[in-house]
Amino acid sequence: MPCQPRLDAPGTLHHVMIRGIEGQRVFRDTQDRKDFITRTRILAWPFLEYHVHGF
């Protein structure tokens, strides 16, 4: 069964996942991770070494 289209309305939460290519790290260093946090509006996330989930 195909996935239904996402609800995309103001205020709607989305699950976002970022993965490093071929298992590479997503962030170069702590400053790179801090820059991501300050430039991205994310309500909750776990930062893992090789991928990130966010809401």
VMD Tcl script that builds the backbone (N, CA, C; Angstrom):
set m [mol new atoms 165]
animate dup $m
set s [atomselect $m all]
$s set {name element resname resid chain x y z} {
  {N N MET 1 A 0.850 -1.179 0.000}
  {CA C MET 1 A 0.000 0.000 0.000}
  {C C MET 1 A 0.893 1.239 0.000}
  {N N PRO 2 A 0.718 2.143 -0.930}
  {CA C PRO 2 A 1.563 3.332 -1.008}
  {C C PRO 2 A 1.323 4.271 0.182}
  {N N CYS 3 A 2.349 5.035 0.518}
  {CA C CYS 3 A 2.230 6.026 1.597}
  {C C CYS 3 A 1.306 7.159 1.170}
  {N N GLN 4 A 0.596 7.695 2.128}
  {CA C GLN 4 A -0.274 8.840 1.865}
  {C C GLN 4 A 0.579 10.107 1.839}
  {N N PRO 5 A 0.154 11.133 1.112}
  {CA C PRO 5 A 0.899 12.399 1.115}
  {C C PRO 5 A 0.957 12.977 2.525}
  {N N ARG 6 A 2.057 13.662 2.841}
  {CA C ARG 6 A 2.203 14.300 4.147}
  {C C ARG 6 A 1.249 15.469 4.291}
  {N N LEU 7 A 0.774 15.655 5.510}
  {CA C LEU 7 A 0.000 16.844 5.830}
  {C C LEU 7 A 0.998 17.979 5.983}
  {N N ASP 8 A 0.912 18.982 5.150}
  {CA C ASP 8 A 1.867 20.089 5.198}
  {C C ASP 8 A 1.095 21.385 5.411}
  {N N ALA 9 A 0.818 21.680 6.670}
  {CA C ALA 9 A 0.086 22.886 7.030}
  {C C ALA 9 A 0.881 23.621 8.101}
  {N N PRO 10 A 0.683 24.930 8.243}
  {CA C PRO 10 A 1.404 25.668 9.280}
  {C C PRO 10 A 1.210 25.024 10.649}
  {N N GLY 11 A 2.305 24.839 11.362}
  {CA C GLY 11 A 2.258 24.263 12.700}
  {C C GLY 11 A 2.312 22.747 12.739}
  {N N THR 12 A 2.320 22.094 11.585}
  {CA C THR 12 A 2.383 20.639 11.536}
  {C C THR 12 A 3.802 20.173 11.832}
  {N N LEU 13 A 3.930 19.147 12.683}
  {CA C LEU 13 A 5.244 18.581 12.987}
  {C C LEU 13 A 5.602 17.530 11.948}
  {N N HIS 14 A 6.876 17.441 11.623}
  {CA C HIS 14 A 7.375 16.432 10.695}
  {C C HIS 14 A 8.544 15.715 11.339}
  {N N HIS 15 A 8.654 14.429 11.069}
  {CA C HIS 15 A 9.815 13.660 11.494}
  {C C HIS 15 A 10.869 13.836 10.407}
  {N N VAL 16 A 12.056 14.236 10.802}
  {CA C VAL 16 A 13.143 14.479 9.857}
  {C C VAL 16 A 14.315 13.604 10.249}
  {N N MET 17 A 14.955 12.994 9.263}
  {CA C MET 17 A 16.130 12.183 9.546}
  {C C MET 17 A 17.238 12.560 8.579}
  {N N ILE 18 A 18.432 12.722 9.102}
  {CA C ILE 18 A 19.602 13.059 8.297}
  {C C ILE 18 A 20.617 11.945 8.511}
  {N N ARG 19 A 21.144 11.396 7.431}
  {CA C ARG 19 A 22.159 10.346 7.541}
  {C C ARG 19 A 23.413 10.755 6.790}
  {N N GLY 20 A 24.548 10.366 7.335}
  {CA C GLY 20 A 25.808 10.569 6.645}
  {C C GLY 20 A 25.906 9.607 5.471}
  {N N ILE 21 A 26.498 10.030 4.390}
  {CA C ILE 21 A 26.654 9.195 3.202}
  {C C ILE 21 A 27.624 8.062 3.507}
  {N N GLU 22 A 27.240 6.856 3.181}
  {CA C GLU 22 A 28.061 5.657 3.379}
  {C C GLU 22 A 28.579 5.551 4.811}
  {N N GLY 23 A 27.716 5.879 5.784}
  {CA C GLY 23 A 28.086 5.743 7.187}
  {C C GLY 23 A 29.014 6.818 7.722}
  {N N GLN 24 A 29.245 7.880 6.938}
  {CA C GLN 24 A 30.116 8.954 7.402}
  {C C GLN 24 A 29.395 9.798 8.442}
  {N N ARG 25 A 30.152 10.501 9.242}
  {CA C ARG 25 A 29.591 11.377 10.254}
  {C C ARG 25 A 28.854 12.542 9.611}
  {N N VAL 26 A 27.800 12.997 10.294}
  {CA C VAL 26 A 27.009 14.117 9.801}
  {C C VAL 26 A 27.685 15.441 10.151}
  {N N PHE 27 A 28.311 15.521 11.321}
  {CA C PHE 27 A 28.945 16.760 11.785}
  {C C PHE 27 A 30.453 16.579 11.846}
  {N N ARG 28 A 31.182 17.619 11.454}
  {CA C ARG 28 A 32.644 17.563 11.478}
  {C C ARG 28 A 33.194 17.642 12.894}
  {N N ASP 29 A 32.573 18.509 13.720}
  {CA C ASP 29 A 33.071 18.725 15.079}
  {C C ASP 29 A 31.971 19.349 15.928}
  {N N THR 30 A 32.300 19.680 17.169}
  {CA C THR 30 A 31.309 20.252 18.081}
  {C C THR 30 A 30.767 21.574 17.578}
  {N N GLN 31 A 31.600 22.417 17.007}
  {CA C GLN 31 A 31.135 23.705 16.491}
  {C C GLN 31 A 30.167 23.515 15.333}
  {N N ASP 32 A 30.441 22.566 14.476}
  {CA C ASP 32 A 29.537 22.259 13.360}
  {C C ASP 32 A 28.173 21.834 13.898}
  {N N ARG 33 A 28.145 21.024 14.950}
  {CA C ARG 33 A 26.889 20.596 15.573}
  {C C ARG 33 A 26.166 21.779 16.198}
  {N N LYS 34 A 26.895 22.671 16.872}
  {CA C LYS 34 A 26.281 23.864 17.483}
  {C C LYS 34 A 25.686 24.773 16.412}
  {N N ASP 35 A 26.374 24.936 15.301}
  {CA C ASP 35 A 25.852 25.744 14.194}
  {C C ASP 35 A 24.540 25.167 13.671}
  {N N PHE 36 A 24.465 23.856 13.553}
  {CA C PHE 36 A 23.238 23.204 13.100}
  {C C PHE 36 A 22.095 23.497 14.062}
  {N N ILE 37 A 22.353 23.401 15.358}
  {CA C ILE 37 A 21.323 23.646 16.372}
  {C C ILE 37 A 20.812 25.077 16.304}
  {N N THR 38 A 21.712 26.052 16.149}
  {CA C THR 38 A 21.296 27.456 16.151}
  {C C THR 38 A 20.593 27.863 14.852}
  {N N ARG 39 A 20.843 27.170 13.760}
  {CA C ARG 39 A 20.247 27.544 12.467}
  {C C ARG 39 A 19.014 26.736 12.107}
  {N N THR 40 A 18.654 25.768 12.927}
  {CA C THR 40 A 17.547 24.874 12.607}
  {C C THR 40 A 16.512 24.925 13.721}
  {N N ARG 41 A 15.250 25.035 13.363}
  {CA C ARG 41 A 14.186 25.034 14.362}
  {C C ARG 41 A 13.707 23.599 14.558}
  {N N ILE 42 A 14.201 22.981 15.603}
  {CA C ILE 42 A 13.858 21.604 15.927}
  {C C ILE 42 A 13.397 21.571 17.370}
  {N N LEU 43 A 12.284 20.910 17.637}
  {CA C LEU 43 A 11.737 20.853 18.992}
  {C C LEU 43 A 12.418 19.795 19.851}
  {N N ALA 44 A 12.784 18.677 19.273}
  {CA C ALA 44 A 13.444 17.606 20.016}
  {C C ALA 44 A 14.286 16.794 19.049}
  {N N TRP 45 A 15.428 16.299 19.505}
  {CA C TRP 45 A 16.279 15.501 18.635}
  {C C TRP 45 A 17.278 14.707 19.456}
  {N N PRO 46 A 17.690 13.547 18.964}
  {CA C PRO 46 A 18.886 12.881 19.477}
  {C C PRO 46 A 19.985 13.073 18.436}
  {N N PHE 47 A 21.142 13.504 18.849}
  {CA C PHE 47 A 22.272 13.610 17.935}
  {C C PHE 47 A 23.120 12.361 18.095}
  {N N LEU 48 A 23.145 11.563 17.069}
  {CA C LEU 48 A 23.958 10.363 17.060}
  {C C LEU 48 A 25.140 10.636 16.153}
  {N N GLU 49 A 26.141 9.827 16.258}
  {CA C GLU 49 A 27.356 10.100 15.505}
  {C C GLU 49 A 27.138 10.069 13.988}
  {N N TYR 50 A 26.289 9.166 13.532}
  {CA C TYR 50 A 26.146 8.990 12.095}
  {C C TYR 50 A 24.797 9.388 11.522}
  {N N HIS 51 A 23.854 9.799 12.378}
  {CA C HIS 51 A 22.588 10.309 11.867}
  {C C HIS 51 A 21.856 11.092 12.940}
  {N N VAL 52 A 20.835 11.850 12.517}
  {CA C VAL 52 A 20.059 12.728 13.401}
  {C C VAL 52 A 18.581 12.501 13.108}
  {N N HIS 53 A 17.773 12.465 14.149}
  {CA C HIS 53 A 16.320 12.459 14.012}
  {C C HIS 53 A 15.823 13.740 14.642}
  {N N GLY 54 A 14.783 14.345 14.104}
  {CA C GLY 54 A 14.241 15.564 14.695}
  {C C GLY 54 A 12.748 15.696 14.490}
  {N N PHE 55 A 12.119 16.476 15.340}
  {CA C PHE 55 A 10.684 16.782 15.236}
  {C C PHE 55 A 10.494 18.267 15.351}
}
mol reanalyze $m
mol bondsrecalc $m
mol representation Tube
mol addrep $m
